[in-house]
Amino acid sequence: MRNLSKPGKILFIMALSIYLYVSILLFRPCTPIDIHGVRIVSSTVEAGDVMAYEIDYTKKTAYPVISVSRQLVDGCIILLASNPNSNFPVGHHCKTVYAKVPEFVPSGIYHMHISATYQVNHLRTVTVTADSDKFEVEGAY
């Protein structure tokens, strides 16, 4: 630092400041929501019907949700339609959410896998996942 001119010192300090700022944005630990559990309301669901499930969560910040993916899993993965109304209020809540089970889902024991992606800042997104307990689907075949 001793051999740098005054403009050189200013540029060095600016570059160091930008590096620190970007590092904080990218690597600061952040969990926008804690999902305590996903419970399927009915233990048996029929293919083609609407199923209800409850999410017990604590949302810490009002970060916007970018996408929510819901999947039925039993060895094969079946994507469910996305829910456009997925922003939950801040605080601890238990919310009931509905999803239509497609008609083509075969009978079997499934669990639901949910993943939500939040925009934490302009450089970073965070994905939070949760799984439900197992439940039975009475399918078309």
PyMOL commands that place a pseudoatom at each C-alpha (Angstrom):
pseudoatom trace, name=CA, resn=MET, resi=1, chain=A, elem=C, hetatm=0, pos=[0.000, 0.000, 0.000]
pseudoatom trace, name=CA, resn=ARG, resi=2, chain=A, elem=C, hetatm=0, pos=[2.949, 2.319, 0.655]
pseudoatom trace, name=CA, resn=ASN, resi=3, chain=A, elem=C, hetatm=0, pos=[4.031, 2.406, -3.020]
pseudoatom trace, name=CA, resn=LEU, resi=4, chain=A, elem=C, hetatm=0, pos=[0.549, 3.075, -4.424]
pseudoatom trace, name=CA, resn=SER, resi=5, chain=A, elem=C, hetatm=0, pos=[-0.455, 6.553, -5.503]
pseudoatom trace, name=CA, resn=LYS, resi=6, chain=A, elem=C, hetatm=0, pos=[-3.576, 8.137, -4.028]
pseudoatom trace, name=CA, resn=PRO, resi=7, chain=A, elem=C, hetatm=0, pos=[-5.831, 7.107, -6.999]
pseudoatom trace, name=CA, resn=GLY, resi=8, chain=A, elem=C, hetatm=0, pos=[-4.365, 3.591, -6.760]
pseudoatom trace, name=CA, resn=LYS, resi=9, chain=A, elem=C, hetatm=0, pos=[-5.221, 3.375, -3.066]
pseudoatom trace, name=CA, resn=ILE, resi=10, chain=A, elem=C, hetatm=0, pos=[-8.769, 4.550, -3.748]
pseudoatom trace, name=CA, resn=LEU, resi=11, chain=A, elem=C, hetatm=0, pos=[-9.219, 1.951, -6.522]
pseudoatom trace, name=CA, resn=PHE, resi=12, chain=A, elem=C, hetatm=0, pos=[-7.817, -0.774, -4.244]
pseudoatom trace, name=CA, resn=ILE, resi=13, chain=A, elem=C, hetatm=0, pos=[-10.215, 0.162, -1.426]
pseudoatom trace, name=CA, resn=MET, resi=14, chain=A, elem=C, hetatm=0, pos=[-13.162, 0.297, -3.861]
pseudoatom trace, name=CA, resn=ALA, resi=15, chain=A, elem=C, hetatm=0, pos=[-12.294, -3.121, -5.318]
pseudoatom trace, name=CA, resn=LEU, resi=16, chain=A, elem=C, hetatm=0, pos=[-11.946, -4.608, -1.832]
pseudoatom trace, name=CA, resn=SER, resi=17, chain=A, elem=C, hetatm=0, pos=[-15.283, -3.091, -0.779]
pseudoatom trace, name=CA, resn=ILE, resi=18, chain=A, elem=C, hetatm=0, pos=[-17.073, -4.506, -3.839]
pseudoatom trace, name=CA, resn=TYR, resi=19, chain=A, elem=C, hetatm=0, pos=[-15.488, -7.922, -3.235]
pseudoatom trace, name=CA, resn=LEU, resi=20, chain=A, elem=C, hetatm=0, pos=[-16.682, -7.935, 0.388]
pseudoatom trace, name=CA, resn=TYR, resi=21, chain=A, elem=C, hetatm=0, pos=[-20.183, -6.769, -0.588]
pseudoatom trace, name=CA, resn=VAL, resi=22, chain=A, elem=C, hetatm=0, pos=[-20.592, -9.458, -3.265]
pseudoatom trace, name=CA, resn=SER, resi=23, chain=A, elem=C, hetatm=0, pos=[-19.194, -12.119, -0.896]
pseudoatom trace, name=CA, resn=ILE, resi=24, chain=A, elem=C, hetatm=0, pos=[-21.760, -11.181, 1.735]
pseudoatom trace, name=CA, resn=LEU, resi=25, chain=A, elem=C, hetatm=0, pos=[-24.598, -11.306, -0.817]
pseudoatom trace, name=CA, resn=LEU, resi=26, chain=A, elem=C, hetatm=0, pos=[-23.529, -14.715, -2.114]
pseudoatom trace, name=CA, resn=PHE, resi=27, chain=A, elem=C, hetatm=0, pos=[-22.404, -16.564, 1.000]
pseudoatom trace, name=CA, resn=ARG, resi=28, chain=A, elem=C, hetatm=0, pos=[-24.326, -15.183, 3.990]
pseudoatom trace, name=CA, resn=PRO, resi=29, chain=A, elem=C, hetatm=0, pos=[-26.434, -17.994, 5.480]
pseudoatom trace, name=CA, resn=CYS, resi=30, chain=A, elem=C, hetatm=0, pos=[-30.118, -17.450, 4.832]
pseudoatom trace, name=CA, resn=THR, resi=31, chain=A, elem=C, hetatm=0, pos=[-33.220, -19.570, 5.349]
pseudoatom trace, name=CA, resn=PRO, resi=32, chain=A, elem=C, hetatm=0, pos=[-36.320, -17.588, 4.327]
pseudoatom trace, name=CA, resn=ILE, resi=33, chain=A, elem=C, hetatm=0, pos=[-38.747, -20.239, 5.595]
pseudoatom trace, name=CA, resn=ASP, resi=34, chain=A, elem=C, hetatm=0, pos=[-38.592, -23.226, 7.948]
pseudoatom trace, name=CA, resn=ILE, resi=35, chain=A, elem=C, hetatm=0, pos=[-41.067, -25.952, 7.065]
pseudoatom trace, name=CA, resn=HIS, resi=36, chain=A, elem=C, hetatm=0, pos=[-41.847, -27.954, 10.209]
pseudoatom trace, name=CA, resn=GLY, resi=37, chain=A, elem=C, hetatm=0, pos=[-44.023, -30.514, 8.477]
pseudoatom trace, name=CA, resn=VAL, resi=38, chain=A, elem=C, hetatm=0, pos=[-46.291, -31.362, 5.569]
pseudoatom trace, name=CA, resn=ARG, resi=39, chain=A, elem=C, hetatm=0, pos=[-49.334, -33.437, 6.501]
pseudoatom trace, name=CA, resn=ILE, resi=40, chain=A, elem=C, hetatm=0, pos=[-51.740, -34.936, 3.988]
pseudoatom trace, name=CA, resn=VAL, resi=41, chain=A, elem=C, hetatm=0, pos=[-55.265, -34.341, 5.333]
pseudoatom trace, name=CA, resn=SER, resi=42, chain=A, elem=C, hetatm=0, pos=[-56.719, -37.623, 4.002]
pseudoatom trace, name=CA, resn=SER, resi=43, chain=A, elem=C, hetatm=0, pos=[-54.694, -40.835, 4.159]
pseudoatom trace, name=CA, resn=THR, resi=44, chain=A, elem=C, hetatm=0, pos=[-56.286, -42.054, 0.898]
pseudoatom trace, name=CA, resn=VAL, resi=45, chain=A, elem=C, hetatm=0, pos=[-56.637, -39.926, -2.234]
pseudoatom trace, name=CA, resn=GLU, resi=46, chain=A, elem=C, hetatm=0, pos=[-58.267, -40.881, -5.552]
pseudoatom trace, name=CA, resn=ALA, resi=47, chain=A, elem=C, hetatm=0, pos=[-56.661, -40.073, -8.882]
pseudoatom trace, name=CA, resn=GLY, resi=48, chain=A, elem=C, hetatm=0, pos=[-58.440, -37.125, -10.513]
pseudoatom trace, name=CA, resn=ASP, resi=49, chain=A, elem=C, hetatm=0, pos=[-59.575, -35.653, -7.183]
pseudoatom trace, name=CA, resn=VAL, resi=50, chain=A, elem=C, hetatm=0, pos=[-58.307, -32.644, -5.309]
pseudoatom trace, name=CA, resn=MET, resi=51, chain=A, elem=C, hetatm=0, pos=[-56.172, -33.487, -2.290]
pseudoatom trace, name=CA, resn=ALA, resi=52, chain=A, elem=C, hetatm=0, pos=[-55.609, -31.221, 0.697]
pseudoatom trace, name=CA, resn=TYR, resi=53, chain=A, elem=C, hetatm=0, pos=[-52.406, -30.946, 2.680]
pseudoatom trace, name=CA, resn=GLU, resi=54, chain=A, elem=C, hetatm=0, pos=[-51.343, -28.751, 5.576]
pseudoatom trace, name=CA, resn=ILE, resi=55, chain=A, elem=C, hetatm=0, pos=[-47.995, -26.986, 5.764]
pseudoatom trace, name=CA, resn=ASP, resi=56, chain=A, elem=C, hetatm=0, pos=[-46.728, -26.014, 9.211]
pseudoatom trace, name=CA, resn=TYR, resi=57, chain=A, elem=C, hetatm=0, pos=[-44.105, -23.320, 8.667]
pseudoatom trace, name=CA, resn=THR, resi=58, chain=A, elem=C, hetatm=0, pos=[-42.332, -20.292, 10.047]
pseudoatom trace, name=CA, resn=LYS, resi=59, chain=A, elem=C, hetatm=0, pos=[-41.545, -17.656, 7.434]
pseudoatom trace, name=CA, resn=LYS, resi=60, chain=A, elem=C, hetatm=0, pos=[-38.838, -15.312, 8.669]
pseudoatom trace, name=CA, resn=THR, resi=61, chain=A, elem=C, hetatm=0, pos=[-38.686, -12.724, 5.886]
pseudoatom trace, name=CA, resn=ALA, resi=62, chain=A, elem=C, hetatm=0, pos=[-40.852, -11.415, 3.069]
pseudoatom trace, name=CA, resn=TYR, resi=63, chain=A, elem=C, hetatm=0, pos=[-38.576, -12.575, 0.247]
pseudoatom trace, name=CA, resn=PRO, resi=64, chain=A, elem=C, hetatm=0, pos=[-40.579, -13.202, -2.939]
pseudoatom trace, name=CA, resn=VAL, resi=65, chain=A, elem=C, hetatm=0, pos=[-41.120, -16.800, -4.024]
pseudoatom trace, name=CA, resn=ILE, resi=66, chain=A, elem=C, hetatm=0, pos=[-40.035, -17.467, -7.607]
pseudoatom trace, name=CA, resn=SER, resi=67, chain=A, elem=C, hetatm=0, pos=[-41.415, -20.964, -8.050]
pseudoatom trace, name=CA, resn=VAL, resi=68, chain=A, elem=C, hetatm=0, pos=[-42.985, -23.820, -6.125]
pseudoatom trace, name=CA, resn=SER, resi=69, chain=A, elem=C, hetatm=0, pos=[-42.661, -27.382, -7.373]
pseudoatom trace, name=CA, resn=ARG, resi=70, chain=A, elem=C, hetatm=0, pos=[-44.875, -30.187, -6.048]
pseudoatom trace, name=CA, resn=GLN, resi=71, chain=A, elem=C, hetatm=0, pos=[-44.240, -33.814, -6.914]
pseudoatom trace, name=CA, resn=LEU, resi=72, chain=A, elem=C, hetatm=0, pos=[-45.769, -37.169, -6.070]
pseudoatom trace, name=CA, resn=VAL, resi=73, chain=A, elem=C, hetatm=0, pos=[-43.004, -39.720, -5.537]
pseudoatom trace, name=CA, resn=ASP, resi=74, chain=A, elem=C, hetatm=0, pos=[-43.186, -43.526, -5.316]
pseudoatom trace, name=CA, resn=GLY, resi=75, chain=A, elem=C, hetatm=0, pos=[-40.206, -44.594, -7.404]
pseudoatom trace, name=CA, resn=CYS, resi=76, chain=A, elem=C, hetatm=0, pos=[-41.470, -42.551, -10.324]
pseudoatom trace, name=CA, resn=ILE, resi=77, chain=A, elem=C, hetatm=0, pos=[-41.980, -38.798, -10.095]
pseudoatom trace, name=CA, resn=ILE, resi=78, chain=A, elem=C, hetatm=0, pos=[-45.277, -37.173, -11.084]
pseudoatom trace, name=CA, resn=LEU, resi=79, chain=A, elem=C, hetatm=0, pos=[-45.304, -33.391, -11.326]
pseudoatom trace, name=CA, resn=LEU, resi=80, chain=A, elem=C, hetatm=0, pos=[-48.355, -31.581, -10.002]
pseudoatom trace, name=CA, resn=ALA, resi=81, chain=A, elem=C, hetatm=0, pos=[-49.605, -28.279, -11.387]
pseudoatom trace, name=CA, resn=SER, resi=82, chain=A, elem=C, hetatm=0, pos=[-47.908, -25.254, -9.871]
pseudoatom trace, name=CA, resn=ASN, resi=83, chain=A, elem=C, hetatm=0, pos=[-49.831, -22.950, -7.574]
pseudoatom trace, name=CA, resn=PRO, resi=84, chain=A, elem=C, hetatm=0, pos=[-49.647, -19.273, -8.660]
pseudoatom trace, name=CA, resn=ASN, resi=85, chain=A, elem=C, hetatm=0, pos=[-50.719, -18.101, -5.163]
pseudoatom trace, name=CA, resn=SER, resi=86, chain=A, elem=C, hetatm=0, pos=[-47.706, -19.375, -3.248]
pseudoatom trace, name=CA, resn=ASN, resi=87, chain=A, elem=C, hetatm=0, pos=[-46.589, -16.370, -1.189]
pseudoatom trace, name=CA, resn=PHE, resi=88, chain=A, elem=C, hetatm=0, pos=[-47.189, -17.207, 2.461]
pseudoatom trace, name=CA, resn=PRO, resi=89, chain=A, elem=C, hetatm=0, pos=[-47.439, -14.525, 5.163]
pseudoatom trace, name=CA, resn=VAL, resi=90, chain=A, elem=C, hetatm=0, pos=[-44.521, -13.892, 7.510]
pseudoatom trace, name=CA, resn=GLY, resi=91, chain=A, elem=C, hetatm=0, pos=[-44.702, -15.619, 10.893]
pseudoatom trace, name=CA, resn=HIS, resi=92, chain=A, elem=C, hetatm=0, pos=[-45.620, -19.059, 12.203]
pseudoatom trace, name=CA, resn=HIS, resi=93, chain=A, elem=C, hetatm=0, pos=[-48.688, -20.498, 10.474]
pseudoatom trace, name=CA, resn=CYS, resi=94, chain=A, elem=C, hetatm=0, pos=[-50.365, -23.745, 9.479]
pseudoatom trace, name=CA, resn=LYS, resi=95, chain=A, elem=C, hetatm=0, pos=[-51.896, -23.345, 6.032]
pseudoatom trace, name=CA, resn=THR, resi=96, chain=A, elem=C, hetatm=0, pos=[-54.100, -25.741, 4.074]
pseudoatom trace, name=CA, resn=VAL, resi=97, chain=A, elem=C, hetatm=0, pos=[-53.193, -26.024, 0.395]
pseudoatom trace, name=CA, resn=TYR, resi=98, chain=A, elem=C, hetatm=0, pos=[-55.015, -27.935, -2.338]
pseudoatom trace, name=CA, resn=ALA, resi=99, chain=A, elem=C, hetatm=0, pos=[-53.596, -29.833, -5.314]
pseudoatom trace, name=CA, resn=LYS, resi=100, chain=A, elem=C, hetatm=0, pos=[-55.299, -31.785, -8.086]
pseudoatom trace, name=CA, resn=VAL, resi=101, chain=A, elem=C, hetatm=0, pos=[-53.997, -35.319, -8.477]
pseudoatom trace, name=CA, resn=PRO, resi=102, chain=A, elem=C, hetatm=0, pos=[-53.849, -36.178, -12.204]
pseudoatom trace, name=CA, resn=GLU, resi=103, chain=A, elem=C, hetatm=0, pos=[-56.185, -38.888, -13.519]
pseudoatom trace, name=CA, resn=PHE, resi=104, chain=A, elem=C, hetatm=0, pos=[-53.308, -40.973, -14.890]
pseudoatom trace, name=CA, resn=VAL, resi=105, chain=A, elem=C, hetatm=0, pos=[-51.629, -41.568, -11.509]
pseudoatom trace, name=CA, resn=PRO, resi=106, chain=A, elem=C, hetatm=0, pos=[-51.360, -45.325, -10.841]
pseudoatom trace, name=CA, resn=SER, resi=107, chain=A, elem=C, hetatm=0, pos=[-52.384, -46.807, -7.513]
pseudoatom trace, name=CA, resn=GLY, resi=108, chain=A, elem=C, hetatm=0, pos=[-49.679, -46.948, -4.900]
pseudoatom trace, name=CA, resn=ILE, resi=109, chain=A, elem=C, hetatm=0, pos=[-48.094, -45.477, -1.789]
pseudoatom trace, name=CA, resn=TYR, resi=110, chain=A, elem=C, hetatm=0, pos=[-46.697, -41.990, -2.417]
pseudoatom trace, name=CA, resn=HIS, resi=111, chain=A, elem=C, hetatm=0, pos=[-45.172, -39.076, -0.581]
pseudoatom trace, name=CA, resn=MET, resi=112, chain=A, elem=C, hetatm=0, pos=[-45.252, -35.451, -1.690]
pseudoatom trace, name=CA, resn=HIS, resi=113, chain=A, elem=C, hetatm=0, pos=[-42.005, -33.566, -2.292]
pseudoatom trace, name=CA, resn=ILE, resi=114, chain=A, elem=C, hetatm=0, pos=[-42.276, -29.771, -2.234]
pseudoatom trace, name=CA, resn=SER, resi=115, chain=A, elem=C, hetatm=0, pos=[-39.543, -27.326, -3.190]
pseudoatom trace, name=CA, resn=ALA, resi=116, chain=A, elem=C, hetatm=0, pos=[-39.851, -23.539, -3.096]
pseudoatom trace, name=CA, resn=THR, resi=117, chain=A, elem=C, hetatm=0, pos=[-37.286, -21.157, -4.580]
pseudoatom trace, name=CA, resn=TYR, resi=118, chain=A, elem=C, hetatm=0, pos=[-36.941, -17.686, -3.040]
pseudoatom trace, name=CA, resn=GLN, resi=119, chain=A, elem=C, hetatm=0, pos=[-35.182, -14.615, -4.448]
pseudoatom trace, name=CA, resn=VAL, resi=120, chain=A, elem=C, hetatm=0, pos=[-33.002, -13.580, -1.491]
pseudoatom trace, name=CA, resn=ASN, resi=121, chain=A, elem=C, hetatm=0, pos=[-31.194, -10.751, -3.264]
pseudoatom trace, name=CA, resn=HIS, resi=122, chain=A, elem=C, hetatm=0, pos=[-30.366, -9.749, -6.825]
pseudoatom trace, name=CA, resn=LEU, resi=123, chain=A, elem=C, hetatm=0, pos=[-27.486, -12.279, -6.983]
pseudoatom trace, name=CA, resn=ARG, resi=124, chain=A, elem=C, hetatm=0, pos=[-28.866, -15.262, -5.100]
pseudoatom trace, name=CA, resn=THR, resi=125, chain=A, elem=C, hetatm=0, pos=[-31.798, -17.641, -4.846]
pseudoatom trace, name=CA, resn=VAL, resi=126, chain=A, elem=C, hetatm=0, pos=[-32.412, -20.166, -2.058]
pseudoatom trace, name=CA, resn=THR, resi=127, chain=A, elem=C, hetatm=0, pos=[-34.397, -23.394, -2.475]
pseudoatom trace, name=CA, resn=VAL, resi=128, chain=A, elem=C, hetatm=0, pos=[-36.194, -24.921, 0.515]
pseudoatom trace, name=CA, resn=THR, resi=129, chain=A, elem=C, hetatm=0, pos=[-37.533, -28.491, 0.331]
pseudoatom trace, name=CA, resn=ALA, resi=130, chain=A, elem=C, hetatm=0, pos=[-39.899, -30.621, 2.423]
pseudoatom trace, name=CA, resn=ASP, resi=131, chain=A, elem=C, hetatm=0, pos=[-41.447, -34.082, 2.204]
pseudoatom trace, name=CA, resn=SER, resi=132, chain=A, elem=C, hetatm=0, pos=[-44.798, -35.310, 3.494]
pseudoatom trace, name=CA, resn=ASP, resi=133, chain=A, elem=C, hetatm=0, pos=[-45.573, -38.589, 5.171]
pseudoatom trace, name=CA, resn=LYS, resi=134, chain=A, elem=C, hetatm=0, pos=[-46.669, -41.464, 2.967]
pseudoatom trace, name=CA, resn=PHE, resi=135, chain=A, elem=C, hetatm=0, pos=[-50.252, -41.700, 1.748]
pseudoatom trace, name=CA, resn=GLU, resi=136, chain=A, elem=C, hetatm=0, pos=[-52.192, -43.945, -0.610]
pseudoatom trace, name=CA, resn=VAL, resi=137, chain=A, elem=C, hetatm=0, pos=[-53.443, -43.018, -4.071]
pseudoatom trace, name=CA, resn=GLU, resi=138, chain=A, elem=C, hetatm=0, pos=[-56.206, -45.128, -5.594]
pseudoatom trace, name=CA, resn=GLY, resi=139, chain=A, elem=C, hetatm=0, pos=[-55.427, -44.726, -9.262]
pseudoatom trace, name=CA, resn=ALA, resi=140, chain=A, elem=C, hetatm=0, pos=[-56.948, -45.534, -12.582]
pseudoatom trace, name=CA, resn=TYR, resi=141, chain=A, elem=C, hetatm=0, pos=[-54.918, -48.752, -12.897]
for i in range(1, 141): cmd.bond("trace and resi %d" % i, "trace and resi %d" % (i + 1))
show_as sticks, trace
zoom trace
